[in-house]
């Protein structure tokens, strides 16, 4: 299938789109709340509704955008027009998110921040849902999809690294913190928006994947894909991995500040974690090529589980080297569980074509993201609620208080054992994942013959019937 081999240029330009996907929410997760409280002057009890409403809106719009993308028909295709529009809208939506408004009332500040956040999440969904769906169309080759998504995740993780370290360096370079945030918003608005010109120009959609337009059907959109065993298992693998990532992201700063008492180690540890993720992507890609993608996932999950157990044993006075080493090992584990579900997604869309007789990458991508975001919102809320129950004491007027032992224990448990539990479930699911390279080649051959109207050999027809029982 030489025609399914992608050029390096196509891989790089496609992957550059995930600079936005991998970086924008990192900046928000790390810095948006403190921007609203310390710069805009919004009181803390207004922050949670903004993030909660935004997360729900973001989740609901994902599958709808998948449906819209599947039904779009233009001379540029179903997906690419949204990349062109995103070039401008990404910059604007990111800039207004960080503009330090000075409304006299708390309600005015709240409404502005909420509207800005909703606009940002809407634009993010408008661009990233078609983007994820396009990855399944660029190539049908099992190993090329692994390669393509490895490039994509390298850009994503690299962006995550930059977005964890650089924003506050920009902000703190200015005497006026408001000016610093404006400059930061302009810089990252350009970084996030400009690559989409290249994504638009140097990717190509498959005309034969544009089937008849679909009308909205709630049952089909949210339930029909779950008839497919491969999709159900992929959803769980994806969900367990990213819930673990979300939990660690939420508590990592608290862990370094309040348990380790070493706030300065945070950017070093985060940077190390992201670098380890990047370095191990080709390692897991090679493992997936020699074995299978679910084996690669399992190995990464085991690495993370081992790191979690060791992390729990670290004393509060542990040295910087040990903390950085643990961050590197965790990053090495995250690398596999973050990359492989994306690489598997394209293969599962082929199974969906076998079942439904049409391509629905956008719908499946939107549904996956919807489930992840709803679960993520609940998980992060549960974690923060648990830390509150454990006795967290808020600083008052910049004055910090000694945290109770119950809170410190909760921190250690959450950062160590919650990911371990989630990854254990991920391993169990990955063991059951049925689609491997040799079966996928048969599936692609069958689907290609069907699309071209070529008679399928009785031998292949029989093999596909047996394969369908395993995959569906």
C-alpha positions in Angstrom: 0.0 0.0 0.0 2.6 2.5 -1.1 -0.1 5.0 -1.9 -0.9 5.1 1.8 2.6 6.2 2.8 2.5 9.8 3.9 5.3 12.3 3.0 7.3 13.8 5.9 5.9 17.2 4.9 2.3 16.0 5.3 3.1 14.4 8.6 4.9 17.5 10.0 2.2 20.0 8.8 -0.6 17.9 10.1 1.1 17.3 13.4 1.8 21.1 13.8 -2.0 21.6 14.4 -1.6 19.9 17.8 0.6 22.8 19.0 -2.8 24.3 19.7 -4.5 21.1 20.8 -1.7 20.2 23.2 -0.8 23.6 24.5 -3.8 25.9 24.9 -5.5 24.1 27.7 -2.2 23.5 29.5 -1.9 27.3 29.9 -5.5 27.5 31.1 -5.1 24.6 33.5 -2.0 26.0 35.0 -2.6 29.8 35.0 -6.2 30.9 34.2 -7.6 30.7 37.7 -4.8 32.7 39.2 -5.1 35.2 36.4 -8.8 35.7 37.2 -8.3 36.1 40.9 -5.0 38.1 41.0 -5.2 40.2 37.9 -8.9 40.5 37.0 -9.8 40.6 40.7 -12.6 38.0 40.5 -13.5 36.3 43.7 -12.7 32.6 44.1 -16.3 31.4 44.3 -17.0 32.7 40.8 -14.2 30.7 39.3 -15.7 27.2 39.6 -18.9 28.0 37.7 -16.9 29.5 34.8 -14.8 26.4 34.4 -17.7 24.0 35.1 -20.1 25.7 32.6 -17.3 25.9 30.1 -16.4 22.3 30.4 -20.0 21.2 30.0 -20.5 23.4 26.9 -17.2 22.2 25.5 -18.2 18.6 26.0 -21.7 19.0 24.4 -20.4 20.8 21.4 -17.8 18.1 20.5 -20.2 15.5 19.1 -22.3 18.1 17.4 -19.2 19.5 15.7 -18.3 16.0 14.6 -21.8 15.7 13.0 -21.4 19.2 11.4 -18.0 18.3 10.0 -19.2 14.9 8.6 -22.0 16.8 6.8 -19.9 19.7 5.5 -19.4 19.8 1.7 -17.1 22.4 0.2 -14.5 22.4 -2.6 -11.9 22.1 0.2 -13.5 19.1 1.8 -15.3 18.4 5.0 -12.6 19.2 7.5 -10.1 21.7 6.0 -12.4 24.8 5.8 -12.5 24.9 9.6 -8.7 25.0 9.7 -8.7 28.1 7.5 -11.3 29.8 9.7 -9.4 28.8 12.8 -6.3 30.8 11.7 -8.1 34.0 12.6 -10.6 32.8 15.3 -8.0 31.0 17.4 -6.0 34.2 17.8 -9.0 36.3 18.7 -10.6 33.8 21.1 -7.3 33.2 23.0 -6.5 36.9 23.2 -9.9 37.9 24.8 -9.5 35.1 27.3 -6.5 36.8 28.8 -7.5 40.4 28.4 -7.4 42.0 31.9 -10.8 43.7 32.0 -11.5 46.1 34.8 -15.3 46.1 35.2 -16.3 47.8 38.5 -18.5 44.9 39.7 -17.9 41.2 40.3 -20.9 40.3 38.1 -19.5 42.2 35.2 -16.1 40.5 35.5 -17.8 37.1 35.9 -20.0 37.6 32.8 -17.0 38.7 30.7 -14.8 35.8 31.8 -17.6 33.3 31.2 -18.4 34.6 27.7 -14.7 34.7 26.8 -14.2 31.1 28.1 -17.3 29.9 26.1 -16.0 31.6 23.0 -12.6 30.0 23.4 -14.0 26.5 23.9 -16.3 26.8 21.0 -13.5 27.8 18.6 -11.3 25.0 20.1 -14.0 22.4 19.3 -14.7 23.9 15.9 -11.1 23.3 14.9 -9.9 20.3 16.9 -12.8 17.9 16.2 -12.4 18.0 12.4 -8.6 17.9 13.0 -8.8 14.6 14.9 -11.2 13.1 12.4 -8.9 14.0 9.5 -6.1 12.0 11.0 -8.0 8.8 10.3 -8.5 9.8 6.6 -4.9 10.8 5.7 -3.8 7.1 5.6 -5.4 3.8 6.0 -2.1 2.0 6.7 -1.9 0.5 10.2 1.7 1.5 10.9 1.5 4.8 9.1 -1.2 5.8 11.4 1.1 5.1 14.4 3.8 7.1 12.7 1.4 10.0 12.0 0.1 10.1 15.5 3.6 9.9 16.9 4.5 13.1 15.1 1.3 14.6 16.2 1.8 13.8 19.9 5.4 15.0 19.7 4.2 18.4 18.7 1.4 18.2 21.3 3.8 17.3 24.1 6.4 19.8 23.0 3.8 22.5 23.0 2.7 21.3 26.4 6.3 21.7 27.7 6.6 25.2 26.3 3.2 26.2 27.6 4.1 25.0 31.1 7.2 27.0 31.3 7.2 30.1 29.0 3.9 31.9 29.8 4.9 33.2 33.2 8.4 34.0 32.0 6.7 36.4 29.5 4.3 37.8 32.1 7.0 38.4 34.7 9.3 40.1 32.2 7.0 43.2 32.4 6.7 45.5 35.4 3.0 45.8 34.8 1.5 42.3 35.1 -1.5 43.2 33.0 0.8 44.2 30.1 2.6 40.9 30.6 -0.6 38.9 30.2 -1.6 40.9 27.1 1.8 40.2 25.5 1.6 36.5 26.5 -1.8 36.3 24.9 -0.5 37.8 21.6 2.5 35.6 21.5 0.7 32.4 22.1 -2.3 33.4 20.0 0.1 33.6 17.1 1.8 30.4 18.0 -1.5 28.6 18.1 -3.1 30.1 15.0 -0.4 30.3 12.4 0.3 26.6 11.9 -3.3 26.0 10.7 -2.4 27.7 7.4 0.1 24.9 6.8 -2.4 22.2 8.0 -5.0 23.6 5.5 -2.5 23.8 2.6 -0.6 20.5 3.0 -3.3 18.0 4.0 -5.7 16.2 1.7 -9.1 14.6 2.3 -10.5 11.5 0.6 -13.3 12.3 -1.7 -14.6 8.7 -1.5 -15.2 9.2 2.3 -17.7 12.0 1.7 -21.0 10.0 1.9 -24.5 11.3 1.8 -25.3 13.9 4.5 -26.6 12.7 7.8 -29.5 14.2 9.7 -29.2 14.6 13.4 -30.2 11.5 15.4 -29.5 11.5 19.1 -29.6 7.7 19.4 -27.2 7.2 16.5 -24.9 9.9 17.7 -24.5 8.9 21.3 -25.3 5.2 21.4 -24.8 3.4 18.1 -21.0 3.6 18.2 -21.1 1.6 21.4 -22.3 -1.4 19.6 -18.8 -1.8 18.4 -16.6 -3.7 20.9 -13.4 -2.2 19.6 -14.7 1.3 20.1 -15.9 0.6 23.6 -12.6 -0.8 24.6 -10.7 2.1 23.0 -13.0 4.6 24.8 -12.1 3.0 28.2 -8.3 2.9 27.4 -8.5 6.6 26.3 -10.6 7.5 29.3 -8.5 5.8 32.0 -5.3 7.3 30.5 -6.5 10.9 30.3 -8.3 10.9 33.6 -5.0 9.9 35.2 -3.3 12.7 33.4 -5.9 15.2 34.5 -5.7 14.1 38.1 -1.9 14.5 38.2 -2.1 17.9 36.4 -4.6 19.1 39.0 -2.6 18.2 42.1 1.0 18.4 41.0 1.5 22.0 42.0 -0.1 21.4 45.4 2.2 18.4 45.9 5.4 20.2 45.2 4.3 23.3 47.2 2.7 21.8 50.2 4.1 18.3 50.6 7.6 18.8 49.3 7.8 22.4 50.4 9.8 23.1 47.2 7.6 25.3 44.9 10.7 26.1 42.7 10.9 22.4 41.6 7.6 22.6 39.8 8.7 24.0 36.4 11.8 21.7 36.4 9.7 18.6 37.1 7.0 19.6 34.6 9.7 20.3 32.0 11.3 16.9 32.7 8.0 15.1 32.5 7.2 16.6 29.1 10.7 15.9 27.7 10.5 12.3 28.8 7.1 12.0 27.0 8.6 13.3 23.8 11.7 11.1 24.0 9.8 7.9 24.5 7.3 8.4 21.7 9.5 6.7 19.1 10.3 3.9 21.6 6.6 3.1 22.0 6.1 3.5 18.2 8.8 0.9 17.6 7.2 -1.4 20.2 3.8 -1.0 18.6 5.3 -1.9 15.2 7.0 -5.0 16.4 4.1 -6.2 18.6 0.8 -4.2 18.7 -0.5 -0.9 19.9 -2.3 -2.3 22.9 1.0 -3.9 24.1 2.7 -0.6 23.8 -0.1 0.9 25.9 0.2 -1.8 28.5 4.0 -1.3 28.9 3.6 2.4 29.4 0.8 1.9 32.0 3.0 -0.6 34.0 5.8 2.0 34.0 3.5 4.6 35.4 2.1 2.2 38.0 5.6 1.4 39.3 6.4 5.1 39.4 3.2 5.7 41.4 4.2 3.2 44.1 7.7 4.7 44.5 6.3 8.3 44.5 4.1 7.5 47.5 7.2 6.5 49.5 9.1 9.7 49.0 9.7 11.8 52.2 8.8 15.5 52.2 12.5 16.4 52.4 13.5 14.5 49.3 16.0 16.1 47.0 15.3 17.8 43.7 17.1 15.0 41.8 14.7 12.3 43.1 11.7 14.4 42.3 12.9 15.1 38.7 13.8 11.4 38.2 10.2 10.4 39.3 8.8 13.0 36.9 10.9 11.5 34.1 9.6 8.0 34.8 6.0 9.1 35.0 6.5 11.0 31.7 7.9 7.8 30.1 4.7 6.0 31.1 2.4 8.8 30.0 4.0 8.8 26.6 2.5 5.4 25.7 -0.9 5.8 27.2 -1.3 9.2 25.6 -0.1 8.3 22.1 -1.6 4.8 21.5 -5.3 5.6 21.9 -4.9 8.3 19.2 -3.1 5.8 17.0 -5.8 3.2 17.6 -8.6 5.6 16.8 -8.1 5.5 13.0 -8.2 1.7 13.1 -11.4 1.7 15.0 -13.0 4.0 12.4 -12.3 1.3 9.9 -14.2 -1.2 12.0 -17.1 1.3 12.2 -17.1 1.5 8.4 -17.4 -2.3 8.3 -20.4 -2.2 10.7 -22.2 0.9 9.4 -21.1 1.0 5.8 -19.9 4.6 6.0 -17.1 6.8 7.3 -17.9 8.7 10.5 -14.6 9.8 11.9 -16.0 13.2 13.0 -18.9 11.6 14.9 -16.6 9.1 16.7 -14.0 11.7 17.4 -16.6 14.1 18.9 -18.1 11.3 21.0 -14.7 10.3 22.4 -13.9 13.8 23.3 -17.3 14.4 24.8 -17.0 11.4 27.1 -13.4 12.4 28.1 -14.4 16.0 29.0 -17.5 15.1 31.0 -15.5 12.5 32.9 -12.6 14.9 33.3 -14.8 17.6 34.8 -16.2 15.1 37.3 -12.8 13.7 38.1 -11.2 17.1 38.7 -14.2 18.2 40.7 -13.9 15.0 42.8 -10.2 15.6 43.4 -10.6 19.2 44.4 -13.6 18.3 46.6 -11.5 15.5 48.3 -8.7 17.9 49.0 -11.2 20.3 50.6 -12.6 17.5 52.8 -9.0 16.6 53.7 -8.6 20.0 55.4 -6.9 22.3 52.9 -6.4 25.7 54.4 -6.5 28.6 51.9 -3.9 31.4 52.1 -5.3 34.6 53.4 -3.9 37.9 52.1 -0.8 36.1 50.8 -0.2 34.4 54.2 0.1 30.6 54.0 -0.7 28.2 56.8 0.7 24.9 57.8 -1.5 22.2 56.1 -2.9 19.4 58.3 -1.5 15.8 57.9 -4.8 14.6 56.5 -4.4 17.0 53.5 -0.8 16.0 53.0 -1.7 12.3 53.0 -4.6 13.0 50.5 -2.1 14.7 48.2 0.2 11.7 48.3 -2.6 9.2 47.7 -4.2 11.1 44.9 -0.9 11.7 42.9 0.3 8.2 43.5 -2.6 5.7 43.8 -5.4 7.3 41.8 -3.4 7.0 38.5 -2.3 3.5 39.6 -5.9 2.4 40.0 -6.9 4.0 36.7 -3.9 2.5 34.8 -4.7 -1.0 36.3 -8.2 -0.8 34.7 -6.5 0.5 31.5 -4.3 -2.5 31.4 -7.2 -4.9 31.9 -9.1 -3.3 29.0 -6.0 -3.1 26.8 -5.4 -6.9 27.2 -8.9 -7.4 25.7 -8.4 -5.0 22.8 -8.8 -7.3 19.7 -7.5 -5.4 16.6 -3.9 -6.2 15.6 -1.9 -5.4 12.5 -2.5 -8.6 10.5 -6.3 -8.4 11.0 -6.3 -4.7 10.1 -4.6 -5.4 6.7 -7.4 -7.8 5.8 -10.0 -5.3 6.9 -8.5 -2.5 4.8 -8.3 -4.8 1.8 -12.0 -5.7 2.2 -13.1 -2.1 2.7 -11.1 -0.9 -0.3 -12.7 -3.6 -2.6 -16.1 -2.6 -1.3 -15.6 1.1 -2.0 -14.3 0.4 -5.5 -17.1 -2.1 -6.3 -14.6 -5.0 -6.8 -15.9 -8.5 -6.1 -14.6 -9.8 -2.7 -13.1 -13.2 -2.8 -15.0 -15.9 -0.9 -12.0 -16.6 1.2 -11.6 -12.9 2.3 -15.4 -12.7 2.9 -15.2 -15.6 5.2 -12.2 -14.2 7.1 -14.0 -10.8 7.5 -17.1 -12.5 8.9 -14.9 -14.2 11.5 -13.0 -11.0 12.2 -16.2 -9.1 12.6 -17.3 -11.4 15.4 -14.0 -10.6 17.2 -14.0 -6.9 16.6 -17.7 -6.2 17.1 
